[in-house]
Amino acid sequence: MDLLDGGTRMGMEEVVRQLRMAIHDAQVAFDCIGLGEVERAHNRMITAKAAMDAAETVLQHDLGRFPLAELAGEGAKVMAAIGD
């Protein structure tokens, strides 16, 4: 099911997008700690956690709607497309 309207591809793209945002915010938090900007680091950790929570919510929702093999296949396609 490769639907753009609520299908597995769309869900996995959102999971990947949220995870990439979380990685970015975590890296910024890490850098802020190194610069002694603890409050800014804390704010970035909060946004990183929010992105992780969003990714988990989408994935959990899709796990209830689609077979695991289908999700895994779409996840692999999304990751391959990012590499291109």
Secondary structure, DSSP 8 states (H G I E B T S, - for coil): ---TTT-HHHHHHHHHHHHHHHHHHHHHHHHHHHTT-HHHHHHHHHHHHHHHHHHHHHHHHHHHHS-HHHHHHHHHHHHHHHH-
